[in-house]
Structures are given as C-alpha cells and as structure tokens.
Amino acid sequence: MFLILIKFFLLKSSLALLSLQCQEKCTVDHTLISFCCTNGKLSSENLKLCYSEHSSNKQSIFNLNLINISLTDNDPLDLNYLSNFTEKILINKTNISELPKINNLNNLKILKINSHKIYHLVKSDFGPSSLEIIDLAEGYINLIKNDFFIKFENLKEVNLQRNIIYDIGQLKFNSNFIRLIDFSFQKVNGLKYFDGIYFLNKNSDPRLVINFDSNQIHKFPKILGNLRNIYYYKIGHQFNQDSLLNTHFISISDDGPIVIENFEIYDQHFLVNKDYKHFQCLLDYGVIKNVILSGQTKHKYTHHITKKNFDFENCKIYVSTSTAATSNFFTEKDNTTISITIKNNATKTQIAETIKSTASFRNKEATLNSTLRLLTAQSTKLLKLTSYIFSIKQSQKIENSFRNRILDYIMDNPGVVVSIFALIFIFFLFLFVCFDYAIERINLKKIFYFRSKSRGRPQ
C-alpha cells in the first residue's frame, strides 16, 4: 500500500512538472491561432502531451510554431496528431534530421523548416498533396530525388537556398501554380551541376521566378518539358565566372521553342572587349527578351545586352531554324557551339513529279498481262508518291484558285485519284484491244481476198 502511494505521488509530481514545462515553453497564440513552443528541450511524446493540454478544442488551432527546440529523441517527428484544420507548420532552429510525418494533415498548406539538419529529400509520402509552400532553407540537404515534388500538384513555392546541394540531375514539377523555385546561395562548394528543371504542365504562375544565384554553376540549367515561357530566370553571380559564357556548349532548352521574359546575370561574366555572338543571337531573336545586369560596374557592359536586328547570316552558325528538337552548330572561328530552338514558319515547297511509262505489245494476251503488271507497279508508286506529297503538304495555301483546289483534292484523296486513273487506263486499254482485234480481222479478210483472187475464185 505504501509503494502504491509512492508511485501515485511520483506520477502526480511528474505530471505537474510536465505541466509546468508546458506552461513555460509552450503557449497558444490566439492572435495567430497558433500553438507555439520556444527555447528548451522536449521529447516527441512530451510535445504531443503539451499540445493536447493546450488544445482542448483542436479546431481552434490552425498553426504550429516550434522555435529553438531541441528534441531529445532521434525518432522522426510524428505530427499527425495535430488538428486536421492545421494549415501552417513553422519549425526553426531545431535539431530535426528528417522530414516530419504529416501525411494525415489534409488541409496543410505551408511547411517551413529552417536552420535544420535534414540531409535527404527522397520520399514524398511524408506530407499531403495539399502543400503549397515547401521552405527548407538553411540546412544540410545534399540529395534530392528527381520526382520528389511531383506529388504536390498545388505547389507554389520551393525554397531550398543555403543548403549544401552540389549536384542535381533533372528535377520534375507537376504544378500549374508554381511561382518560385530557389536554389541560391548553396553553402560549402556551392551548386555546380544542375541538368535542368522538367515541367510536366504547360502552365505556371505568370510571375514565375527561378533563382540559381551565388553558386558555381558552369552551364545554364535547362528548362525542359511542357512549360515554354519563363518570367524571370536568374543565373545571377556564379563564382566560376569564366566558364559560364565561355564554354564550348551552351543550351537553354532541348524541348522546343522557349521564351525567357527576364534574364538576370552578373556583369563580371562578360569581358568588355569580347564579342559574345551566341548570347547576342539569343537576345536578337527573342529567346531572351530582356537582360538585367547586376553588379557595381554594369554600365560598362550594357553593349552586351543591347538588342539588335536579327541577322540570320551572322546567327545561322549558332542557331537552328527548325521547330524540331534542338540542333548543335559549330563555329570555325572559336569552336563555340550553341543550341537554340527557333520557331520559324515552314517554307513553301513545290514538288513536281513526272511519271513516264512505255510498253510494247506484240499480241493481245501478252499485251493485257504486261499492262496489268505495269498498272499494279505504277499504282503502288503513285500511292507512295501521293502519300509522301500529302505528308509534306504545307499548312498555308498560296491562292484559292481552281487549279489549287484540284491539286489539294488530289493530295487529300490519293486513293480516289489512283482509282480514277486506273479505270481510265483500263478503259483505254480495252479500246486498244478492240482496235487491235478489228485490225487483225481486217488483215485476215484482206489476205483471204487476195488468195481467193489469185486462185480465180472471187468472193
């Protein structure tokens, strides 16, 4: 009995101590409708108990703020006990090393974890698809799986600045609302390799900003996929200043025509007296519409970002006039290569083909068989020819004349045309056979007449 009383008093004292800790470290901010814990140590279980104690009515708490909290256990932080009305989670200056489990919070829109110790972004099942803002700045992230963000179809902002990302392959996004993708200011050696960003959708926020500033990137990260218009592409300042524009290969996109409304670059990537023909062609043609120079001496380099009249003769060694996939072109002067896809109207093509066929007929049956074989072969060739003409038919018609209507009908209906010509040919062949037969009959009658006359037996 005495032991039971001791355990009871110990339990009550521990609960009282926990309640005191909760009161000291955690409060409910009714102005922000947030549950806030600051400055101290807590286990995941204690955090859960504190939340339960302060939120008798969970529907009244929409946000969670953890600031300068040291978690005493190493298990992943499970926050699925939060109210399903929770819309925002802010975690700052904690020792969290993995993304928290929040997959049941179906109304969560904002996840901000800053000054953290998270290393990998691999499994996207940690959170709900309702997330609109993922802010994981100022941490130790060094690995991102290429399809990590595909799940989040409502995503608007991704902030990964000031991590230790060094190499990224092709990162994919599946949102029509994306407005910010930020990889700037990577720590240690900085971001050096970034293949590109692949957009699964054609649409984005009209003010989309992609930021690669203050890294060591030596090639422009490509814009891939279905999105073909970027409002703001900030390459900014890269510490490898000599390699960005002086590389042997420059590519902005491999997936067709693209327009970059605003392109920001640091002035020191240019040399005052050097001619950057490939960059000038990008600017002149309209792939890059507006260049924004940053830097204290940018006024010295304005001649590199001034748009001029597009000169195809000067740019044809740098650009492709094809609307298909990007092509590479090499210059004989400096072996510089640039691949640009330029949208161009198809040139007018005129195709004239003359098919000639000759045949010799010795007798009626041989003539018919030979002609039929020739007709079959020529019909096959004509079908292939008309199919080819149809495949390369231009979308623009020169004029709506009667002759062009006939030509259009021939190209649009090759099978009907072949059938008509085949019937006409057979008809003339039939006439030829009839005439041949008639001539043979006349010749036979003449021979019979002369033989009869020579024998003195006129007919």
HELIX and SHEET records of a PDB file:
HELIX    1   1 PHE A    2  LYS A   25  1                                  24    
HELIX    2   2 SER A   44  HIS A   54  1                                  11    
HELIX    3   3 LYS A   58  SER A   60  5                                   3    
HELIX    4   4 SER A  124  PHE A  126  5                                   3    
HELIX    5   5 GLN A  241  LEU A  245  1                                   5    
HELIX    6   6 ASP A  267  HIS A  269  5                                   3    
HELIX    7   7 LYS A  277  TYR A  285  1                                   9    
HELIX    8   8 LYS A  298  HIS A  304  5                                   7    
HELIX    9   9 PHE A  312  CYS A  315  1                                   4    
HELIX   10  10 LYS A  364  SER A  391  1                                  28    
HELIX   11  11 PHE A  402  ASP A  412  1                                  11    
HELIX   12  12 PRO A  414  SER A  454  1                                  41    
SHEET    1   A12 CYS A  26  ASP A  29  0                                        
SHEET    2   A12 SER A  34  LEU A  42 -1                                        
SHEET    3   A12 ASN A  63  LEU A  71  1                                        
SHEET    4   A12 LYS A  88  ASN A  92  1                                        
SHEET    5   A12 ILE A 110  ASN A 114  1                                        
SHEET    6   A12 ILE A 133  ASP A 135  1                                        
SHEET    7   A12 GLU A 157  ASN A 159  1                                        
SHEET    8   A12 LEU A 180  ASP A 182  1                                        
SHEET    9   A12 VAL A 209  ASN A 211  1                                        
SHEET   10   A12 ASN A 229  GLY A 236  1                                        
SHEET   11   A12 VAL A 259  TYR A 266  1                                        
SHEET   12   A12 VAL A 291  SER A 294  1                                        
SHEET    1   B 2 HIS A 120  LEU A 121  0                                        
SHEET    2   B 2 LEU A 143  ILE A 144  1                                        
SHEET    1   C 3 ASP A 167  PHE A 173  0                                        
SHEET    2   C 3 TYR A 193  PHE A 199  1                                        
SHEET    3   C 3 LYS A 222  GLY A 225  1                                        
SHEET    1   D 3 PHE A 249  SER A 251  0                                        
SHEET    2   D 3 THR A 337  SER A 339  1                                        
SHEET    3   D 3 PHE A 329  PHE A 330 -1                                        
END                                                                             
